[in-house]
Amino acid sequence: MVGVTDLLHPQLRTYPVCGVPIAALDASRAAAQIVDHAVAEESLQVHLCNAYTLSLVDFDDRMRAALLAGDLNLADGAPVAWLGRATGAVGPVRGAELVGEVWQQGGSGLRHYLYGGKDGVADEMAAALRARTPDAVVAGTETPPFRALTEGDLDAIAARVRASGANILWIGLGTPRQDYLVHRLSASLSLPIVPVGAAFDFWSGAIKEAPRVLHGSGFEWLHRLASEPRRLWRRYLLGNPRFLLTAWRHRP
């Protein structure tokens, strides 16, 4: 896959997981590439790929198409990062960490649009991030409707983002909806589109993050499962074994 990122950053190394090219980057270097594209007003399709995301590629044609069209697929989860150790992968790249890195590195040069979360979550996330990086600009916040988005909805979203003057769009809808949206909006917006799911809840304080000691350990999912068992049990208890099977099926 040769995308914008490859052209501007030819040193980018990738490794395949479940047939999807994953960039061998940590959060700081991934953020630097996102900031570069935002300042240059260049389109960039970003996906944070955890075990559940990649477990869908053999069962969900839209997800597979979105990931293969991605310019910057990042290892969001220790198992995905571990598979890239031979190529120099130093992740994982956690969504909440990536948000903080981009806000800090971009400073006053970026205008952020936050699209995601339940009522009030995007506004609370914006407030928390402003407190951390006061010179960063929030161009707009929006709570998505709780239904499938139509083509008319997509056109309206793109129009609002353009009118706001934003040069980066954050999406927090959860997988796979947020990854579909990245792919569908990319043709209409010349900016990085970054889906970060639960980062909206973490930054807003709606959900408590896993203890730092679990970050990168491969067991952070246990905290998420314990926090939201009814919503997430299928993702982890069924998705994790399916990821292992899919990764084995696509092994180089």
Salt bridges, closest charged atoms under 4 A:
ASP26 OD1 - ARG29 NE 3.56
ASP36 OD2 - HIS9 NE2 3.55
ASP58 OD2 - ARG249 NH1 2.72
ASP58 OD1 - HIS250 NE2 2.83
ASP61 OD1 - ARG64 NH2 2.58
GLU142 OE2 - ARG160 NH2 2.46
GLU151 OE2 - ARG184 NH2 3.14
ASP153 OD2 - ARG147 NH1 2.57
ASP179 OD1 - HIS47 ND1 2.75
GLU209 OE1 - ARG94 NH2 2.21
GLU220 OE2 - ARG94 NE 3.29
GLU228 OE2 - ARG224 NH2 3.53
GLU228 OE1 - ARG231 NE 3.00
